[in-house]
């Protein structure tokens, strides 16, 4: 069973009531498809752009566009535990150096 309602800000929320594992998997698949679709949708509003960027970050880092910013931050904090350096190496290309006037 699903229901949806529009908030005062104009955004929509979906509520899922799940009976078992097949319904849970179907809901996960639907949410993932929605999150991936937000990446490819033009983003005229700031809120939509933020959702789109968050989905892109989750997809790029964890192959999961459904993560929110707090979940991404928590996973990054766990990954960084015990690490002495940055998680991602700094890539410096000649083109980037030239754009920043450092060539």
VEXGUDO-908352 format. One record per atom (N, C-alpha, C, O, CB): residue number from 1; residue in three letters; atom name; x, y, z. Coordinates in steps of 0.05 Angstrom, whole numbers, plus 32768, in hexadecimal, padded with zeros to 4 digits. Glycine has a CB too. Example, Ala and Ser with C-alpha at 12.3 -4.5 7.8 and 13.67 -1.06 7.14 Angstrom:
residues 2
ATOM|filum|rotor|zanu|xx|yy|zz
ATOM|1|ALA|N|8108|7F8E|809C
ATOM|1|ALA|CA|80F6|7FA6|809C
ATOM|1|ALA|C|8108|7FBE|809C
ATOM|1|ALA|O|811D|7FBE|80A9
ATOM|1|ALA|CB|80E2|7FA7|80B5
ATOM|2|SER|N|8101|7FD3|808E
ATOM|2|SER|CA|8111|7FEB|808F
ATOM|2|SER|C|8102|8001|809D
ATOM|2|SER|O|810C|8017|80A1
ATOM|2|SER|CB|811A|7FF4|8072
end
This chain:
residues 103
ATOM|filum|rotor|zanu|xx|yy|zz
ATOM|1|UNK|N|8011|7FE9|8000
ATOM|1|UNK|CA|8000|8000|8000
ATOM|1|UNK|C|8012|8019|8000
ATOM|1|UNK|O|8026|801A|800F
ATOM|1|UNK|CB|7FED|8000|8018
ATOM|2|UNK|N|800C|802C|7FEF
ATOM|2|UNK|CA|801B|8045|7FEF
ATOM|2|UNK|C|8007|805C|7FF1
ATOM|2|UNK|O|7FF0|805A|7FEA
ATOM|2|UNK|CB|802C|8047|7FD5
ATOM|3|UNK|N|8011|8072|7FFB
ATOM|3|UNK|CA|8002|808A|7FFB
ATOM|3|UNK|C|8015|80A1|7FF7
ATOM|3|UNK|O|802D|809F|7FFC
ATOM|3|UNK|CB|7FF2|808E|8016
ATOM|4|UNK|N|800B|80B7|7FEC
ATOM|4|UNK|CA|801C|80CE|7FE8
ATOM|4|UNK|C|800C|80E7|7FF0
ATOM|4|UNK|O|7FF4|80E8|7FF0
ATOM|4|UNK|CB|8025|80D0|7FCA
ATOM|5|UNK|N|801B|80FB|7FF8
ATOM|5|UNK|CA|800F|8115|8000
ATOM|5|UNK|C|8022|812B|7FF9
ATOM|5|UNK|O|803B|8127|7FF9
ATOM|5|UNK|CB|8007|8115|801E
ATOM|6|UNK|N|8017|8142|7FF4
ATOM|6|UNK|CA|8027|8159|7FED
ATOM|6|UNK|C|802B|816A|8006
ATOM|6|UNK|O|8018|8170|8014
ATOM|6|UNK|CB|801A|816A|7FD6
ATOM|7|UNK|N|8044|8172|800B
ATOM|7|UNK|CA|8049|8183|8022
ATOM|7|UNK|C|8043|81A0|801C
ATOM|7|UNK|O|803D|81A7|8005
ATOM|7|UNK|CB|8066|8180|802C
ATOM|8|UNK|N|8045|81B1|8031
ATOM|8|UNK|CA|8040|81CD|802D
ATOM|8|UNK|C|8054|81DA|801A
ATOM|8|UNK|O|804D|81EE|800C
ATOM|8|UNK|CB|8041|81DC|8048
ATOM|9|UNK|N|806C|81CF|8019
ATOM|9|UNK|CA|8081|81DA|8007
ATOM|9|UNK|C|807E|81D1|7FEA
ATOM|9|UNK|O|808D|81DB|7FD9
ATOM|9|UNK|CB|809C|81D2|8011
ATOM|10|UNK|N|806B|81C0|7FE5
ATOM|10|UNK|CA|8066|81B7|7FC9
ATOM|10|UNK|C|8073|819C|7FC2
ATOM|10|UNK|O|806E|8191|7FAD
ATOM|10|UNK|CB|806F|81CB|7FB7
ATOM|11|UNK|N|8084|8192|7FD4
ATOM|11|UNK|CA|8091|8178|7FCE
ATOM|11|UNK|C|807D|8161|7FD6
ATOM|11|UNK|O|806A|8165|7FE5
ATOM|11|UNK|CB|80AC|8175|7FDD
ATOM|12|UNK|N|8083|814A|7FCB
ATOM|12|UNK|CA|8072|8133|7FD0
ATOM|12|UNK|C|8080|811F|7FE2
ATOM|12|UNK|O|8099|811C|7FE1
ATOM|12|UNK|CB|806A|8125|7FB6
ATOM|13|UNK|N|8071|8111|7FF3
ATOM|13|UNK|CA|807D|80FB|8003
ATOM|13|UNK|C|806D|80E2|7FFE
ATOM|13|UNK|O|8054|80E3|7FFA
ATOM|13|UNK|CB|807C|8103|8021
ATOM|14|UNK|N|807B|80CC|7FFD
ATOM|14|UNK|CA|806E|80B2|7FF9
ATOM|14|UNK|C|8071|80A2|8012
ATOM|14|UNK|O|8086|80A2|801F
ATOM|14|UNK|CB|807B|80A3|7FE1
ATOM|15|UNK|N|805C|8093|8019
ATOM|15|UNK|CA|805C|8081|8030
ATOM|15|UNK|C|8057|8065|8026
ATOM|15|UNK|O|8043|8060|8018
ATOM|15|UNK|CB|8048|808A|8045
ATOM|16|UNK|N|8068|8052|802D
ATOM|16|UNK|CA|8064|8036|8025
ATOM|16|UNK|C|805E|8026|803E
ATOM|16|UNK|O|806B|8029|8053
ATOM|16|UNK|CB|807E|802B|8017
ATOM|17|UNK|N|804A|8015|803B
ATOM|17|UNK|CA|8044|8001|8050
ATOM|17|UNK|C|8049|7FE6|8043
ATOM|17|UNK|O|803C|7FDE|8030
ATOM|17|UNK|CB|8026|8003|805A
ATOM|18|UNK|N|805D|7FD8|804D
ATOM|18|UNK|CA|8067|7FC0|8041
ATOM|18|UNK|C|805E|7FA7|8050
ATOM|18|UNK|O|805D|7FA7|8069
ATOM|18|UNK|CB|8085|7FC0|803E
ATOM|19|UNK|N|8058|7F92|8041
ATOM|19|UNK|CA|804E|7F7A|804D
ATOM|19|UNK|C|8065|7F66|8051
ATOM|19|UNK|O|8066|7F57|8065
ATOM|19|UNK|CB|8038|7F6E|803D
ATOM|20|UNK|N|8077|7F64|803D
ATOM|20|UNK|CA|808C|7F50|803F
ATOM|20|UNK|C|80A4|7F58|802E
ATOM|20|UNK|O|80A5|7F6E|8023
ATOM|20|UNK|CB|8082|7F35|8036
ATOM|21|UNK|N|80B7|7F46|802C
ATOM|21|UNK|CA|80D0|7F4B|801E
ATOM|21|UNK|C|80CB|7F52|8000
ATOM|21|UNK|O|80D9|7F64|7FF7
ATOM|21|UNK|CB|80E1|7F32|801F
ATOM|22|UNK|N|80BA|7F45|7FF1
ATOM|22|UNK|CA|80B6|7F4D|7FD5
ATOM|22|UNK|C|80AD|7F6A|7FD2
ATOM|22|UNK|O|80B6|7F78|7FC0
ATOM|22|UNK|CB|80A2|7F3B|7FC8
ATOM|23|UNK|N|809B|7F73|7FE4
ATOM|23|UNK|CA|8092|7F8F|7FE3
ATOM|23|UNK|C|80A9|7FA2|7FEB
ATOM|23|UNK|O|80AB|7FB7|7FE0
ATOM|23|UNK|CB|807A|7F93|7FF5
ATOM|24|UNK|N|80B9|7F9A|7FFE
ATOM|24|UNK|CA|80CF|7FAA|8007
ATOM|24|UNK|C|80E3|7FAD|7FF0
ATOM|24|UNK|O|80ED|7FC3|7FEB
ATOM|24|UNK|CB|80DD|7F9F|8020
ATOM|25|UNK|N|80E9|7F98|7FE2
ATOM|25|UNK|CA|80FC|7F99|7FCC
ATOM|25|UNK|C|80F0|7FAA|7FB5
ATOM|25|UNK|O|80FF|7FBA|7FA9
ATOM|25|UNK|CB|8102|7F7D|7FC1
ATOM|26|UNK|N|80D7|7FA8|7FB0
ATOM|26|UNK|CA|80CA|7FB8|7F9B
ATOM|26|UNK|C|80CB|7FD5|7FA2
ATOM|26|UNK|O|80D0|7FE6|7F91
ATOM|26|UNK|CB|80AC|7FAF|7F97
ATOM|27|UNK|N|80C7|7FDC|7FBC
ATOM|27|UNK|CA|80C9|7FF8|7FC5
ATOM|27|UNK|C|80E5|8002|7FC2
ATOM|27|UNK|O|80E9|8019|7FB9
ATOM|27|UNK|CB|80BF|7FFA|7FE2
ATOM|28|UNK|N|80F9|7FF2|7FC9
ATOM|28|UNK|CA|8115|7FFA|7FC6
ATOM|28|UNK|C|811C|7FFF|7FA8
ATOM|28|UNK|O|8128|8013|7FA2
ATOM|28|UNK|CB|8128|7FE5|7FD1
ATOM|29|UNK|N|8113|7FED|7F97
ATOM|29|UNK|CA|8118|7FF1|7F7B
ATOM|29|UNK|C|810A|800A|7F70
ATOM|29|UNK|O|8116|8018|7F60
ATOM|29|UNK|CB|810D|7FD8|7F6B
ATOM|30|UNK|N|80F2|800F|7F79
ATOM|30|UNK|CA|80E4|8027|7F70
ATOM|30|UNK|C|80F2|8040|7F7A
ATOM|30|UNK|O|80F4|8054|7F6B
ATOM|30|UNK|CB|80C6|8027|7F7A
ATOM|31|UNK|N|80FB|8040|7F93
ATOM|31|UNK|CA|8109|8057|7F9E
ATOM|31|UNK|C|8123|805C|7F8F
ATOM|31|UNK|O|812A|8073|7F89
ATOM|31|UNK|CB|810E|8054|7FBC
ATOM|32|UNK|N|8132|8047|7F89
ATOM|32|UNK|CA|814B|8049|7F7A
ATOM|32|UNK|C|8146|8055|7F5E
ATOM|32|UNK|O|8155|8066|7F55
ATOM|32|UNK|CB|8159|802E|7F78
ATOM|33|UNK|N|8131|804B|7F51
ATOM|33|UNK|CA|812B|8055|7F36
ATOM|33|UNK|C|8123|8072|7F37
ATOM|33|UNK|O|812B|8082|7F26
ATOM|33|UNK|CB|8113|8045|7F2A
ATOM|34|UNK|N|8114|807A|7F4B
ATOM|34|UNK|CA|810D|8097|7F4F
ATOM|34|UNK|C|8126|80A7|7F53
ATOM|34|UNK|O|812A|80BD|7F47
ATOM|34|UNK|CB|80F9|809A|7F66
ATOM|35|UNK|N|8138|809E|7F65
ATOM|35|UNK|CA|8150|80AD|7F6B
ATOM|35|UNK|C|8162|80B0|7F53
ATOM|35|UNK|O|816D|80C6|7F4E
ATOM|35|UNK|CB|8160|809F|7F82
ATOM|36|UNK|N|8165|809B|7F43
ATOM|36|UNK|CA|8175|809D|7F2B
ATOM|36|UNK|C|8168|80B0|7F17
ATOM|36|UNK|O|8176|80BF|7F09
ATOM|36|UNK|CB|8179|8081|7F1E
ATOM|37|UNK|N|814D|80B0|7F15
ATOM|37|UNK|CA|813F|80C2|7F03
ATOM|37|UNK|C|8143|80DF|7F0B
ATOM|37|UNK|O|8143|80F0|7EF9
ATOM|37|UNK|CB|8121|80BB|7F03
ATOM|38|UNK|N|8146|80E5|7F25
ATOM|38|UNK|CA|814A|8100|7F2D
ATOM|38|UNK|C|8165|810B|7F23
ATOM|38|UNK|O|8168|8123|7F1F
ATOM|38|UNK|CB|8149|8103|7F4C
ATOM|39|UNK|N|8179|80F9|7F1F
ATOM|39|UNK|CA|8193|8102|7F15
ATOM|39|UNK|C|8190|810C|7EF9
ATOM|39|UNK|O|819D|811F|7EF1
ATOM|39|UNK|CB|81A7|80EA|7F17
ATOM|40|UNK|N|817F|80FF|7EE9
ATOM|40|UNK|CA|817D|8105|7ECD
ATOM|40|UNK|C|8168|811A|7EC6
ATOM|40|UNK|O|8166|8123|7EAF
ATOM|40|UNK|CB|8176|80EC|7EBE
ATOM|41|UNK|N|8159|8123|7EDA
ATOM|41|UNK|CA|8144|8137|7ED6
ATOM|41|UNK|C|814F|8153|7ED9
ATOM|41|UNK|O|815F|8158|7EEB
ATOM|41|UNK|CB|812D|8132|7EEB
ATOM|42|UNK|N|8148|8165|7EC7
ATOM|42|UNK|CA|8151|8181|7ECA
ATOM|42|UNK|C|8148|818C|7EE5
ATOM|42|UNK|O|8132|8185|7EEE
ATOM|42|UNK|CB|8146|8193|7EB3
ATOM|43|UNK|N|8159|819B|7EF2
ATOM|43|UNK|CA|8153|81A5|7F0D
ATOM|43|UNK|C|814F|81C3|7F0E
ATOM|43|UNK|O|8162|81D2|7F13
ATOM|43|UNK|CB|816A|819D|7F20
ATOM|44|UNK|N|8137|81CD|7F09
ATOM|44|UNK|CA|8132|81E9|7F09
ATOM|44|UNK|C|8131|81F5|7F25
ATOM|44|UNK|O|8136|820D|7F28
ATOM|44|UNK|CB|8119|81EF|7EFA
ATOM|45|UNK|N|8129|81E6|7F39
ATOM|45|UNK|CA|8126|81F0|7F54
ATOM|45|UNK|C|813E|81E8|7F65
ATOM|45|UNK|O|814A|81D2|7F61
ATOM|45|UNK|CB|810C|81E6|7F61
ATOM|46|UNK|N|8145|81F8|7F79
ATOM|46|UNK|CA|815C|81F3|7F8A
ATOM|46|UNK|C|8158|81D8|7F99
ATOM|46|UNK|O|816B|81C9|7F9B
ATOM|46|UNK|CB|8160|8209|7F9E
ATOM|47|UNK|N|8140|81D3|7FA3
ATOM|47|UNK|CA|813C|81BA|7FB2
ATOM|47|UNK|C|8140|81A2|7FA0
ATOM|47|UNK|O|814C|818E|7FA8
ATOM|47|UNK|CB|811F|81BA|7FBE
ATOM|48|UNK|N|8136|81A4|7F87
ATOM|48|UNK|CA|8139|818D|7F75
ATOM|48|UNK|C|8157|818A|7F6E
ATOM|48|UNK|O|8160|8174|7F6B
ATOM|48|UNK|CB|8129|8192|7F5B
ATOM|49|UNK|N|8165|81A0|7F6B
ATOM|49|UNK|CA|8182|819F|7F64
ATOM|49|UNK|C|8191|8191|7F7C
ATOM|49|UNK|O|81A3|8182|7F77
ATOM|49|UNK|CB|818D|81BB|7F5F
ATOM|50|UNK|N|8189|8197|7F94
ATOM|50|UNK|CA|8196|818C|7FAB
ATOM|50|UNK|C|8191|816D|7FAC
ATOM|50|UNK|O|81A3|815E|7FB2
ATOM|50|UNK|CB|818B|8199|7FC5
ATOM|51|UNK|N|8178|8165|7FA7
ATOM|51|UNK|CA|8171|8149|7FA6
ATOM|51|UNK|C|8181|813B|7F90
ATOM|51|UNK|O|818B|8125|7F94
ATOM|51|UNK|CB|8153|8145|7FA1
ATOM|52|UNK|N|8183|8148|7F7A
ATOM|52|UNK|CA|8192|813C|7F63
ATOM|52|UNK|C|81AF|8139|7F6A
ATOM|52|UNK|O|81BB|8124|7F64
ATOM|52|UNK|CB|818E|814E|7F4A
ATOM|53|UNK|N|81BB|814D|7F76
ATOM|53|UNK|CA|81D7|814C|7F7D
ATOM|53|UNK|C|81DC|8136|7F92
ATOM|53|UNK|O|81EF|8127|7F90
ATOM|53|UNK|CB|81E1|8167|7F87
ATOM|54|UNK|N|81CA|8135|7FA6
ATOM|54|UNK|CA|81CD|8120|7FBB
ATOM|54|UNK|C|81CB|8104|7FAE
ATOM|54|UNK|O|81DB|80F2|7FB6
ATOM|54|UNK|CB|81B7|8123|7FD0
ATOM|55|UNK|N|81B9|8100|7F9C
ATOM|55|UNK|CA|81B7|80E6|7F8E
ATOM|55|UNK|C|81D0|80E0|7F7F
ATOM|55|UNK|O|81D9|80C9|7F7E
ATOM|55|UNK|CB|819E|80E6|7F7C
ATOM|56|UNK|N|81DC|80F4|7F71
ATOM|56|UNK|CA|81F4|80F0|7F62
ATOM|56|UNK|C|820B|80E8|7F75
ATOM|56|UNK|O|821C|80D7|7F6E
ATOM|56|UNK|CB|81FB|8109|7F52
ATOM|57|UNK|N|820D|80F5|7F8C
ATOM|57|UNK|CA|8223|80F0|7F9F
ATOM|57|UNK|C|8220|80D3|7FAA
ATOM|57|UNK|O|8233|80C4|7FAB
ATOM|57|UNK|CB|8223|8104|7FB6
ATOM|58|UNK|N|8207|80CC|7FB2
ATOM|58|UNK|CA|8203|80B1|7FBC
ATOM|58|UNK|C|8209|809C|7FA8
ATOM|58|UNK|O|8214|8087|7FAE
ATOM|58|UNK|CB|81E6|80AE|7FC5
ATOM|59|UNK|N|8201|80A1|7F8F
ATOM|59|UNK|CA|8206|808E|7F79
ATOM|59|UNK|C|8224|808C|7F74
ATOM|59|UNK|O|822F|8076|7F71
ATOM|59|UNK|CB|81F7|8096|7F5F
ATOM|60|UNK|N|8232|80A2|7F73
ATOM|60|UNK|CA|824F|80A2|7F6D
ATOM|60|UNK|C|825F|8095|7F83
ATOM|60|UNK|O|8272|8086|7F7D
ATOM|60|UNK|CB|8259|80BE|7F68
ATOM|61|UNK|N|8259|809B|7F9C
ATOM|61|UNK|CA|8269|8090|7FB2
ATOM|61|UNK|C|8261|8074|7FBB
ATOM|61|UNK|O|8273|8064|7FC1
ATOM|61|UNK|CB|8267|80A3|7FC9
ATOM|62|UNK|N|8247|806E|7FBB
ATOM|62|UNK|CA|823E|8055|7FC7
ATOM|62|UNK|C|822C|8045|7FB5
ATOM|62|UNK|O|8220|8031|7FBD
ATOM|62|UNK|CB|8230|805B|7FE1
ATOM|63|UNK|N|8229|804D|7F9C
ATOM|63|UNK|CA|8218|8040|7F89
ATOM|63|UNK|C|81FB|803E|7F93
ATOM|63|UNK|O|81ED|802B|7F8F
ATOM|63|UNK|CB|8222|8024|7F82
ATOM|64|UNK|N|81F3|8053|7FA2
ATOM|64|UNK|CA|81D8|8053|7FAD
ATOM|64|UNK|C|81CD|8070|7FAC
ATOM|64|UNK|O|81D3|8080|7FBE
ATOM|64|UNK|CB|81D8|8049|7FCA
ATOM|65|UNK|N|81BD|8076|7F98
ATOM|65|UNK|CA|81B3|8092|7F96
ATOM|65|UNK|C|819D|8098|7FAA
ATOM|65|UNK|O|8193|80AF|7FAA
ATOM|65|UNK|CB|81A8|8096|7F7A
ATOM|66|UNK|N|8194|8085|7FBA
ATOM|66|UNK|CA|817F|808A|7FCD
ATOM|66|UNK|C|8189|8095|7FE8
ATOM|66|UNK|O|8178|809B|7FF9
ATOM|66|UNK|CB|816F|8071|7FD2
ATOM|67|UNK|N|81A3|8096|7FEC
ATOM|67|UNK|CA|81AE|80A0|8006
ATOM|67|UNK|C|81A9|80BE|8008
ATOM|67|UNK|O|81AB|80CD|7FF5
ATOM|67|UNK|CB|81CC|809A|8008
ATOM|68|UNK|N|81A2|80C6|8021
ATOM|68|UNK|CA|81A1|80E3|8026
ATOM|68|UNK|C|81BC|80ED|8030
ATOM|68|UNK|O|81CE|80DD|8034
ATOM|68|UNK|CB|818A|80EA|803B
ATOM|69|UNK|N|81BF|8107|8033
ATOM|69|UNK|CA|81D9|8112|803B
ATOM|69|UNK|C|81E3|8107|8055
ATOM|69|UNK|O|81FB|8103|8058
ATOM|69|UNK|CB|81D7|8130|803C
ATOM|70|UNK|N|81D2|8103|8068
ATOM|70|UNK|CA|81DB|80F8|8082
ATOM|70|UNK|C|81E5|80DC|8080
ATOM|70|UNK|O|81F9|80D4|808C
ATOM|70|UNK|CB|81C4|80F9|8097
ATOM|71|UNK|N|81D7|80CB|8070
ATOM|71|UNK|CA|81E1|80B0|806B
ATOM|71|UNK|C|81FC|80B0|805D
ATOM|71|UNK|O|820D|80A0|8064
ATOM|71|UNK|CB|81CC|80A0|805B
ATOM|72|UNK|N|81FF|80C1|8049
ATOM|72|UNK|CA|8219|80C4|803B
ATOM|72|UNK|C|822E|80CC|804F
ATOM|72|UNK|O|8244|80C0|804F
ATOM|72|UNK|CB|8217|80D8|8024
ATOM|73|UNK|N|8229|80E0|805F
ATOM|73|UNK|CA|823D|80E9|8073
ATOM|73|UNK|C|8244|80D3|8087
ATOM|73|UNK|O|825C|80CF|808D
ATOM|73|UNK|CB|8232|8101|8082
ATOM|74|UNK|N|8230|80C3|8090
ATOM|74|UNK|CA|8236|80AE|80A3
ATOM|74|UNK|C|8247|8098|8096
ATOM|74|UNK|O|8259|808D|80A3
ATOM|74|UNK|CB|821C|80A2|80AD
ATOM|75|UNK|N|8241|8091|807D
ATOM|75|UNK|CA|8251|807C|8070
ATOM|75|UNK|C|826D|8086|806B
ATOM|75|UNK|O|8280|8077|806D
ATOM|75|UNK|CB|8244|8075|8055
ATOM|76|UNK|N|8270|80A0|8064
ATOM|76|UNK|CA|828B|80AB|8060
ATOM|76|UNK|C|829B|80AB|807B
ATOM|76|UNK|O|82B3|80A6|807B
ATOM|76|UNK|CB|8289|80C7|8054
ATOM|77|UNK|N|828D|80B2|8090
ATOM|77|UNK|CA|829A|80B2|80AB
ATOM|77|UNK|C|82A4|8096|80B2
ATOM|77|UNK|O|82BA|8092|80BC
ATOM|77|UNK|CB|8287|80BD|80C0
ATOM|78|UNK|N|8293|8082|80AD
ATOM|78|UNK|CA|829B|8066|80B2
ATOM|78|UNK|C|82B3|805E|80A1
ATOM|78|UNK|O|82C5|8050|80AA
ATOM|78|UNK|CB|8284|8053|80AE
ATOM|79|UNK|N|82B2|8066|8088
ATOM|79|UNK|CA|82C8|805F|8075
ATOM|79|UNK|C|82E2|806D|807D
ATOM|79|UNK|O|82F8|8062|8079
ATOM|79|UNK|CB|82C1|8067|8058
ATOM|80|UNK|N|82E0|8084|8089
ATOM|80|UNK|CA|82F8|8094|8090
ATOM|80|UNK|C|8303|808B|80AB
ATOM|80|UNK|O|831A|8091|80B0
ATOM|80|UNK|CB|82F0|80B2|8092
ATOM|81|UNK|N|82F5|807C|80BB
ATOM|81|UNK|CA|82FF|8072|80D5
ATOM|81|UNK|C|8319|8063|80D1
ATOM|81|UNK|O|831A|8050|80C1
ATOM|81|UNK|CB|82EA|8061|80E3
ATOM|82|UNK|N|832D|806B|80DE
ATOM|82|UNK|CA|8347|805E|80DD
ATOM|82|UNK|C|8358|8066|80C5
ATOM|82|UNK|O|836F|805E|80C3
ATOM|82|UNK|CB|8343|8041|80DC
ATOM|83|UNK|N|834E|8077|80B4
ATOM|83|UNK|CA|835D|8080|809D
ATOM|83|UNK|C|836D|8099|80A4
ATOM|83|UNK|O|8362|80AB|80B2
ATOM|83|UNK|CB|834A|8086|8085
ATOM|84|UNK|N|8385|809A|809B
ATOM|84|UNK|CA|8396|80B1|80A2
ATOM|84|UNK|C|8393|80C8|808D
ATOM|84|UNK|O|8398|80DF|8094
ATOM|84|UNK|CB|83B3|80A9|80A3
ATOM|85|UNK|N|838B|80C2|8075
ATOM|85|UNK|CA|8389|80D6|8060
ATOM|85|UNK|C|836D|80D9|8056
ATOM|85|UNK|O|8359|80CF|8061
ATOM|85|UNK|CB|839C|80CF|804A
ATOM|86|UNK|N|836B|80E7|8040
ATOM|86|UNK|CA|8352|80EB|8033
ATOM|86|UNK|C|8348|80D1|8026
ATOM|86|UNK|O|8358|80C0|801F
ATOM|86|UNK|CB|8354|8101|801D
ATOM|87|UNK|N|832E|80CE|8025
ATOM|87|UNK|CA|8322|80B6|8019
ATOM|87|UNK|C|8327|80B5|7FFA
ATOM|87|UNK|O|832C|80A0|7FEF
ATOM|87|UNK|CB|8305|80B4|801F
ATOM|88|UNK|N|8325|80CD|7FEE
ATOM|88|UNK|CA|8329|80CF|7FD1
ATOM|88|UNK|C|8343|80DE|7FCC
ATOM|88|UNK|O|8348|80F2|7FD8
ATOM|88|UNK|CB|8311|80DC|7FC4
ATOM|89|UNK|N|8353|80D3|7FB9
ATOM|89|UNK|CA|836B|80E2|7FB2
ATOM|89|UNK|C|8364|80FC|7FA4
ATOM|89|UNK|O|834F|80FE|7F97
ATOM|89|UNK|CB|837D|80D1|7FA1
ATOM|90|UNK|N|8376|810F|7FA6
ATOM|90|UNK|CA|8372|8129|7F98
ATOM|90|UNK|C|837D|8125|7F7C
ATOM|90|UNK|O|8394|811F|7F78
ATOM|90|UNK|CB|8380|8140|7FA7
ATOM|91|UNK|N|836B|812A|7F69
ATOM|91|UNK|CA|8373|8128|7F4D
ATOM|91|UNK|C|8379|8144|7F43
ATOM|91|UNK|O|8368|8155|7F43
ATOM|91|UNK|CB|835D|811A|7F3C
ATOM|92|UNK|N|8391|8148|7F3A
ATOM|92|UNK|CA|8399|8162|7F2F
ATOM|92|UNK|C|83A1|815E|7F12
ATOM|92|UNK|O|83B6|8152|7F0C
ATOM|92|UNK|CB|83B0|816E|7F40
ATOM|93|UNK|N|8391|8168|7F01
ATOM|93|UNK|CA|8398|8166|7EE4
ATOM|93|UNK|C|83A4|8181|7EDB
ATOM|93|UNK|O|83A0|8196|7EE8
ATOM|93|UNK|CB|837F|815F|7ED4
ATOM|94|UNK|N|83B2|8180|7EC5
ATOM|94|UNK|CA|83BE|8198|7EBA
ATOM|94|UNK|C|83A8|81AC|7EB3
ATOM|94|UNK|O|83AB|81C5|7EB6
ATOM|94|UNK|CB|83CF|8192|7EA2
ATOM|95|UNK|N|8391|81A2|7EA9
ATOM|95|UNK|CA|837B|81B4|7EA1
ATOM|95|UNK|C|8370|81C2|7EBA
ATOM|95|UNK|O|836A|81DA|7EB8
ATOM|95|UNK|CB|8365|81A4|7E93
ATOM|96|UNK|N|836D|81B3|7ED0
ATOM|96|UNK|CA|8363|81C0|7EE8
ATOM|96|UNK|C|8377|81D4|7EF3
ATOM|96|UNK|O|836F|81EA|7EFC
ATOM|96|UNK|CB|835D|81AA|7EFE
ATOM|97|UNK|N|8390|81CE|7EF2
ATOM|97|UNK|CA|83A4|81E1|7EFB
ATOM|97|UNK|C|83A3|81FB|7EEA
ATOM|97|UNK|O|83A5|8211|7EF5
ATOM|97|UNK|CB|83C0|81D4|7EF9
ATOM|98|UNK|N|83A0|81F7|7ED0
ATOM|98|UNK|CA|839F|820F|7EBE
ATOM|98|UNK|C|8386|8220|7EC4
ATOM|98|UNK|O|8388|8238|7EC4
ATOM|98|UNK|CB|839E|8205|7EA1
ATOM|99|UNK|N|836F|8213|7ECA
ATOM|99|UNK|CA|8357|8222|7ED0
ATOM|99|UNK|C|835A|8232|7EE9
ATOM|99|UNK|O|834E|8248|7EEB
ATOM|99|UNK|CB|833F|820E|7ED3
ATOM|100|UNK|N|836A|8228|7EFC
ATOM|100|UNK|CA|836D|8236|7F15
ATOM|100|UNK|C|8386|8248|7F15
ATOM|100|UNK|O|838E|8253|7F2A
ATOM|100|UNK|CB|836F|8223|7F2C
ATOM|101|UNK|N|8393|824C|7EFD
ATOM|101|UNK|CA|83A9|825E|7EFB
ATOM|101|UNK|C|83C3|8254|7F08
ATOM|101|UNK|O|83D4|8263|7F10
ATOM|101|UNK|CB|83A2|8278|7F06
ATOM|102|UNK|N|83C5|8239|7F0A
ATOM|102|UNK|CA|83DD|822E|7F17
ATOM|102|UNK|C|83EF|821F|7F04
ATOM|102|UNK|O|8400|820F|7F0D
ATOM|102|UNK|CB|83D5|821C|7F2D
ATOM|103|UNK|N|83ED|8224|7EEA
ATOM|103|UNK|CA|83FE|8215|7ED8
ATOM|103|UNK|C|8417|8225|7ED1
ATOM|103|UNK|O|8428|821C|7EC1
ATOM|103|UNK|CB|83EF|820E|7EBF
end
